[in-house]
Amino acid sequence: MISNRFLQVLCCVALATALVACDDGETKPAPEDTSVADGTSADSTPDATNTETTTTPDVIDDTPCCTEPECAAQGMTCNATTCACEAITSDDCQSVDQVCDPALAQSAAWVCVDDGNGSGACRVSCTTAGGTDTCPTGSLCITEVGDAGYCEGSQCSGFFADDCTGTDEKCIPVGNGTNFCYPNGLGAVDTACTGLTDCGAGLLCVGGFCTAADCSALTNAQPCTGTDEQCSGWTIGDEPADLGTCIFVCDPWAASSGCAANEVCFPDMYTVGDGQCTPATPANTAQLGATCDNNTPATTCADGLLCIGGECMTLCDPNAAAGGPGSCGATEECGGLFITDDNGTPADTSDDTQIEIAFGSCQPAPVPCDAFTTSTACQATEWCMPDTRDAATGAMTGICAPTGTVNAGESCTAANCSDGNVCIGTGDNTAECFPACDPQSATTNLGACADSTDLCQTLTYTSGGDTDWGICYATCTPWTTPSGCDAAQWCAPEARATDGTWTGLCYDNGTGTVAEGDSCQTAECAAGSVCVGTSDTTSDCRTFCDPKATSGAGTCADSTRICDGFLADADWGLCSPGVAGAPLAEFATCPAGTEYEMCASTAMCLDLPGFTEGLQCIELCKTANGAFGTTNHPDCTRPTATCVQKFQTPTFGLCQ
């Protein structure tokens, strides 16, 4: 896939106990709609033989209106307007549970779910594309291979309500505020399980084992009854469930936590400052600083310690005062391990403003230093790795990092590069040492690239956002021979100057062999091309090109392809399939059925009432190359054309 060059950052993944929510393949019946509509009618008729208008009295029809179950028994559907049973037609679905014919077409908003007996029930259509359920809360999007998705409502009110109508069933939350009835399994407490139907009555499959639910974590409908107990909630994927286990609340940082003599207080991952009593493990003997792998008691950390990165570390409270309970030593800091939502709405642990650190581990505090200077606070075996820029002074601050032995251009691991170099992932599970640099530094200053022809390129974190510093890339001239790169590298286009000349960056050829146009995954494409997603499930390799080139360097080698300049927010483009006959002239008629397909490097087939005469090839303009309202826009071939905003996006418009 297209990706920015990025700085690989080691992230700590929080493991949360999750309620397994697997579909056992059985389509659950939906509850019947028991609502009954009232039916009335009235008539007012003028008398044509008299000069006065006479009005007949309102006549009240007390005949009860039809119901869906009543009409379904006759193979018909209930018309709520006439209150009469009528034959099913292709566009009948207008309400949930309405009877329908699964063999007939429905509108895009509805799905007729086959009941297996020649009839069906109307359901609202839905999708889970992109990982989002489009059904309203209280219903779940059911998708089956080859069929459209449909919203299925709850079949029961909750696990503790025990209101499933079938025998030997239990009510299980399945996500999006929805509960389904499932048959009880045979698994006893602590028996291994993989699905919702594995465990016996009163048990659920949690973390791979049959577990008894004690309480309602969200509604407190089933509260914990013990003193100092709280309900530790479970989750269905990322969604909290109204189920949990009653735990004894303790203080993980106090000298006397409140746990029994044979227990220890482990910090809670979801509630900052709380802990839960867990059985002590005196057999585990690995001490602070020892190597650990949790495979044997001797290599498993003792109580109060946690194995982090293969080393036993002390747990700590990130909110503790210096020298107080849960704090670290004077030369240490509490590095966060588990984050939790701070009860913001909506819950979102990806938002830094909504998270809290539940607990951490004591780690050596980084020593600050002045990056790209001759004077630092680092030891002889360390160097000052750049970190952040002081907004007031512009100076680059850093932290002291160990000096390794791997030089620039050589393969590396996380922290073994030599002084002044950093280990950066290059794709295909490889990494290389690059010289660190300051993008704002003059070429003669410290922080500039040693080779004046190199470019100091700012990096982008995998978690988002750019670094304040960069790394030195060798520059080159794309689409020329020689390009200026080494034999084992290729020249990727980076930027076009105002005079039309290009600057590129040298990248290793890699091991990819997939040719242009063939399906791919990341890092599989041959040098000079990238893997581009063409849909949610498919990708193919596409080569770089110059959208402005009309012949020679930068054009697509395959004459059946066009240089699509709108696949990425960049000066360069990618050789992509175009409509038949492409490139087409501006305002040329496009082939039928090609709306939104590219007809030229910077043009798309569009049908815009009031702007086009049917489906025509319309030139697009990027606001990065000229704002809306710009006449003689560089992306428009007509000098008199103006870039106008016709879409909701602020990044491009149409040449008008």
N, C-alpha and C positions, 0 to 999 in steps of 0.2 A: 504494500500500500504506500501511497505518497506519505512521507513523514518529514518533519523538520529534523535537522541534526539535533541531537539531544544529549544532555548530560545525564548519564545513568545514575540514579539516586537510589540508594538502598532504603527500602521502605519496610516498616514493621507491620505485619499483618495480624490483626486481632482475631483470635479464634473465638467465635461465639457458639454456644449450644443452639443448634437449629432443629426445629421440628421438621421431620422429613415429610414432605408433601408430594407424594408420587401418585400419578394416576394409574389405577390398576386396570385401565382399559375398559371398565364398565361404564356405560352411559347411565347416569342417574336420572330417575324420573322426576319431573318437576311437580310441585304441589298444584292441585287444581285451584282455579279461581272460583271462589264461592260467592262473589258479588253478584247481585241481581239489580238490573236497571229498572226504574219505574217508567211506565208508558202512559202518556196522556195525549188527547187530541181535542181540538176545538174548531168550530166552523162559524164564520160570519158571512151571510149572503144577502145582498141588497135585493128588494122586491121590484122587478122591472115594471109591474103593472100599476104601481101606486106612486104618488108624488112623494110620499114619505119613505124613508128607509127603515125597514124592519130588520131586527137582528134576532136570529135564533139563539136560544139559551146555550151556554157551553155544555157540552155533553162529556161527562167523565167516563172514560173507558177503564174499568177496573180489572180487565183481563191481564193476568201477570205476563211480564215480558219473558221472552225465551232466555235460556242460559246455554252456555257452551256445552256442558256435559249433556244436556237434554238434546241439543241439535246434533252433537257428535254421535249419539246413539243411532241417529238416522243417516249418518254419513254426510251431514250438512254443517253449516256454520250459522251462528246467531247474528242477525243484523240488528245492531243496537238502536238504529233509527226506526225501523218498522216493527221491531220486536218479534220478528218472524224468522223461522229457520229457512235458510236459502241454500241453493247449490253452491258448492265451492268454485271459485274462479281463480285465475292465475294471479290476480292482484289483491287477494282477499286479506292478507296479513295487515292488520291495523292495530292489534292489541295482543299482548302476551297471553299465551295459553289458548288463543283462538285456534280452532281446528282448521287444518289446511291439507292440501294434497301435495305430498313430497315430490310427485312426478312433474308438477307444474312450476314454472318460473315465478320468482318473487322479485320485488324491487331490491336494490342494493342495501336498503335499510333493514331488511328482514330475511330470516332464514326459516324454512319449514323443516323441522327436525322429525325425521321418520321414526314412528313408534314401533316399526316392525310388523304392523298389522294392516298395512295398506293405507294408513292415515298418518297424520302428523300434528305437531303443535307449533304455533308461531313463536319465534324467539327473535329478539333484537340482534342484528349482526354485529360482529366485533372483530378486533384483531389484536394480536400480541406482538406485532412487528416493533422492533426496537426495544423489546423488553417491557413495554408498557401495556397494561390491560385497559382497554377503552370502555369496559363495562362500568356502570355506576356501582358505588359501594353497596355491598349486599348481594352482588352477583359476580360470577366468575366467567371469563371467556374460555369456552371449551372449543378446542381446535382438534380436528381429526384429519389425518392424511387425506388429501384430495377433496376435502369439504371446506366450506366457509365456516368461520368461527361464529359462535352464538353465545349470548349471555344466559347463564343458568343461575337462577336465584337460589337462596338458601333453602334447604330441605328440613332444617331443624334450627332451634334457637341457641343452642350452646352445649358444650360437653357435659356440664353439670346438670343441665335441664333434663337430659335423658328422655327427649320427646320424639325420638324416631318411631315411625309407625310400624316398621318391620320387626320381626322377632330376632333377638340376638344381634342387634345393631347398636352402634354408638355414634354420637354426633361429633364430628371432627372438623376443626377450622382448616380451611384450605387456601386462605388468602383473600384479600380485598373485602374483608368483613363478611365472608361467606362461609357457611357450614354445610357439609354434606353428610349423609348417613352412609356408613360403611359396615359390613359384617364384622363381627368379632373374630379374631384369629385364635390361635392356640398358645402363643408365646406367653411365658410367665415373666415375672419381674426379673430384670437383668439378662433376659435371653436376647441373643443377637437378633437384629431385625433389619429389614431393608425397605419396607413399605407400610402403608397405612393399614393393611389387613393382616399383618403378621402377629399382632399382639392381642391378648385376651381382653375380656371385659374390664373396663376401668383403666386400661393401660394404653399408652401411646408410644410410637417409635421415635425416640429422642436421642440424637447423637449415636445412632446405630444400636441402641438397646431399648428393650421394653421398659417403660418407666411410668410410675403412677403420678398423675397430676394431683397436686394438693390444693391449688387455689386459683383464683381469677386475678391475673396480674394487672389487668387494665380496669375492670369494672368493680373489683372487690365483691362481686356477687357471691363468691365462695371464699371468705377470708381465712387467713391463718388464725388459729386459736391459741397458740402457745405464746407465753410471755417473751417479748423481745424477738418475735419472729417476724419475718417479712416475706412477701411473695417474690421470688426471683423468677422473672418472666422468661418464657421461651420465645423463639422467633420462627416464622415461616419464611425462609430466605432472608430478606431484609425487613420484613414486616413483623412487628411485635404481635404476639398472639395473646389472647385472654386466658392464658394457662401458665402455670408455673409450679415451682417447688417451694415449700415453706422452709426457710433457712433461719438459723439463729444468727442474729446480727451481732457482730463483735467489732472491736476497734483494732484494726491491724497494726496500728503504730503505738498503742499504749503498752506500758510495761506489763499491765495485767489486762489482757484482752477480754476476759470474761468467758473464755472457752474452758472446757474440762481439761484435766491434767493430761489426758492422752490425745488432745487435739491442738491444732494450731489455727490461727486466724489468718486466712488468705484474703488479700484485698479483692473487693468485688469489682468486676470489669465494667459494670454499668452504673453503679452508684458511688460517686466520689466520696471518700472518707469512710465508707462502710466496708465490712468484710464478712466472711462466713466461716464458721468453724468446720474444719475438715480433719480427718484422722491424721495423726502424726505419723511420720515415716522414719523411725529411728534407724532402719537398715540402710538408708541412703547416706553415704558418708563423704561425698566429694565436697571439699571446703571452698571458701572464697578464693577466687583466682584459679582454681583447678580446672583442668580440661574436662569437659562433660559431653556425653552423647545420649544419656538416658537409656542406655542399653543394659546396663548392669547396676546393682546398688552402688558399687564402687565408683561408677562414672555418672551417677545421678546425684544432683546437688542435694545437700542436707536441707532440712526445714529452714525457711527464712531466706533461702537463696533460690535463684532461678537461672536456668541454663540459657544464656543469650550469646549467640554467635560462637558456641562451643566453649564458653567460659562461664563459671559460676559467679553470679553477681548478686549483690545485696539489693533487695526491694526497697523502694523509697516513696515518700509522699511528695509530689512536685509542688504542693502548696505549703509544705512545712517551713517554719521559720528556721533560720540558721541556728544550729545547735539544739533544735527542738526535736520532739518525737517524730520519727520518720525521715529526718534529714540525713544528708550525706556528710562526709568529711570535708575539711576546709579546702582541700585541693580537688574536690570532686563536685559534680553536678548531677542532678536527677534527670536522666534522659527518659522522656516519655515512652512507654511501651504500649499502653492501651488507651484509646480515645473513646469517648462516649458523647452522645448528643446531650446538650445542656437543657433539654426540654423545650427547645425552640419549635416554632410551628412554621413550616413543616419540619419534621425531624430530618437533619441532613448533616452527617458527619464529614461530608466533603467540604463543607463551608467552615472556614477557619473561625468565623464569628459565632458559630453555633456549637463548638466542641469544647470539651474539657479533657484534661489528661487524668485518667482514672488512677494510674500509678506508674512508676518507672523503675529504673535500676540505676545504682550509683556508678558513674563513669568518670574517668579523669576529665577535669574541666579543661577545655581548650585554652591555650595561651594566646591572647591576641597579639598581633604584630602589624607592622606597616608593610604592605605588599609593594613590590616593585621599587624598593629603596635599598640602599646599602647598609642601613642600620635596622636591625630587627631584634626582637626579644627572644628569638629561638636559640636552641642549643646547637652545638656543632654538628650533630647528627640529624638536624631538622632544617626545613626551609619554610618560608612564609607563603603558604598557599592562599591566593586571593579569595575573598569571600564577598564583601559588600562595599559599596561606595558611600562615603560620607556625603550626605546631601548638601551640607553647608560648605565644606571645603573642597569637595571633589576628590579627596584622597581615597585610595583603595585600602581598606583594612583587610586583614587576613587572619588565619590561624596557623599555628605551628604544626607542621605535618612531618612524619618520618621521611627521610631521604632514602630513596631506593637506588637500584643499580641499572634499571632498564632505561635506555636512551630513546630520544624522539624517533618515531618511525618503527619502533620494535613492538612486538606483542607484549601485553601486560595483564596484570591482575589489578585488584582494587587500589593498592597503595604501594606498588613497587617501582614507580617511575623515579628517575633521577631528579636532582634538584632543578626546579623550574618547569617540570613537565607533569602533566596530568593524564590519567588513564581514561580514555573515552571510548565508548562502544562504537564500533563501525558497522554493525549489522552482521547477520549470519553467525551469531554467538561468538564474535571476535571483538577484541579491543586493542587499542594502540596508544602509545604515549605521544602526546602532542605538546608543543611549547605553549605555556600559558601567556596571555598578553592582555593589555589594556586597550580596548577599542578607541578610547579617547586620547591615547598617548601620541605625541608627535613622533615621527620616525626616528628622531635622534635621541629620544628620551628612554629611560628605563621603562619597561612595559611594552615597548614596541617590538615587533618581530625582528629577529636577528637578520633575516634575509629581507631586504627592503622590497623585494617583489612579492613577498607573501602578504596575505590578507588576514587581518585580525577579525575573526568571525565570532560574533556573540552566540552563545549557546542557549538552548531552550530546555528547561527541566521537563522530565517526563510527566510531572504533576502539574505542569502549566507555568507560564511566566518565563521571562528571560533572565539570564545571569547578568551581573554588572561587568563581568570580565569575559574573555574569549580565548580562543586558541588559534594558532597560526596555521593557515592552510596555504599550500603552494598554489599560485594562480596559473592560469593557462588561457588559451584561446580556443573556445569550442568550435567544432565543425571544421577544423583545419588540421593539416598534417605537415610537420609535427605540431602538436598542440602545446608542447612545453611540459607535459607530464612524463613521469618515468614509464618504462616499458610495461610495467605491471599495473598501470593506472589508466584511467580515462578522464576526460575533461567534461565536467557537468556545467552547463550554463548557469550563471548566477545573476548577472545584471547587464542590461544594455545601457550604454551611455547615450547622451543626447545626440552625439554624432553617428549613432548606429553601431559603434564598435562594442564588442562583447568582452566581458570578463568571466572566466570560469574558475572552478575549483577542482583540484585533482583528487580523485577517489580511487581506492584500490579496486581492481577489476572484480574481486570476489570469486565465488565458485559457481554462480548462477549460469544456467545454460538454456533456459526457456526462451524461445524466439518470440519476436513481435507478433502479437495477435493471439498467442496461445494462452490457455488458462494458467494461473500461477498462484503462488502464495508469497509472502514477504521474503525478499532476498533470493528468489529463485530465477529472476530475470537475468539475461546476459548483460554484460557491461554496456552502458549507454542507454539503458531502458529501466523502467520502474514498473512495479505491480500496481495496477489501478483498479479499484472496485467499480464494477459496472452495474451491480445491483447489490441487494442485501446478501446474496449468496455466491456471486460469481465475480471473478477478477481476470484481467488479462494484462500481458506485458505491452508497454507502449514506449516508443523512443522519443527523446527530446527533440524539439525543433524550434525554429524561429518563425512566429506567426507573421512577421513582416516580410520574410524572404519570399520572393517570387520565382527564383531559380537559383541553382547552385547550392552553396553552403547553407545549411540550416533547413533545407526543404526535406520533405519525407521521401525516402528512397522508394517506398511503395506508392506508385502514382494513384492507387485507388483510395488512399487515405488523405485526410486533410490535417493541417496543423491546428489543433483545437487550442486556442489561446485563453479559454475560459474554464479549463479544468482546474486550474490552480491560480492563486493570487500571486502571480509572478509575471516577469517580462517574457519568459519562455512559454512554449506550448508543448503538447504531446500529440504525436501522430495517431489519429483516431479515425474510426469508420465515419464516413459522411453519407449524405443522401446520394442516390443515383445521379450521376452527372456532375457531382461536386468537383471543384468549387463553382457555385452558381453566382451570377451577377446579382447586385443589389436589386431587389423588387422582382426578381425572376420567380416564376410560379414553381412551387415545390411539388414533388410527387405526393399523391394522396397518402394519408396516414403517416406523415413524417413530422407532424407538429412537435416542436421542442427539440428536434434533431438538428445538428450542425450542418449547414449548407456551404459554409466557407470558414476560413480560420477564425474570423471574428463576427460571424453571422449565423442566425438561427432561423429555422422555418417557424413562422408564427401566423396565426389568424386572429387579428385584433380588429373588431368592428370599429369603424370610424377612422382606422389608421391604415389597414391593408385592404386589398381587394382579393379576399379569399386567403389561401395559404401561400405566403410569399417569403422569400429570403430577405430577412431584415438584419441590418448591421447593428452590432452591439458596441457599447462604449464603456470603458472602465473609468470610474471616478478617480482611481489612482493616477491616471494619465491626463485627467482634466475634469474639473467639477461639472455637475449638472449646469446647463445653461451656457456651456462653452461652445462657441461657434468655431468651425474649422478644427474640430477635435481630432487629435492624432489617430484615433481609432476609426474615424469615419473617412471614407474615400472621397466623398463630396466636400469640397471646401466650404460650401454654404450650409452644410448640415450642422445641427445643434444637438448636443447630447442632452436628452430629456429623460426624466424619471417616469417610467411606466410600470415599474414593479415596486414591491414593498422593500426590496433590498436597497441599501444605500451604496452598494459597491459597483453596480453597473446599470446602464439604461439603454435607450435606443437612439440611433442616429436619425433625426427627423429633419 
